[in-house]
C-alpha cells in the first residue's frame, strides 16, 4: 500500500524533538537524502511500511505524518 507523506509535519515533529536528520536516519535505517526529499515533499508517495517506520522513530501515530484523503 502506498501513502502520501506530509513532509512538513515530519520535519516539524523532528525539529520539535531536537532530532537531526542524521539521528532520524540512524533510528529508521533510511537514507538521509531520502528523508530530506520526504521532508521537502519531493516524494509524493511511499510505502506504508516506510511511513510506519518514521512514525515509530518519532513516536507519533502515522496519521500525524501523512496527508489524509478526504472523500
Helices and strands as residue ranges (DSSP letters): E 2-3, H 7-16, H 21-28, H 32-39, E 46-47, H 48-58, G 62-65
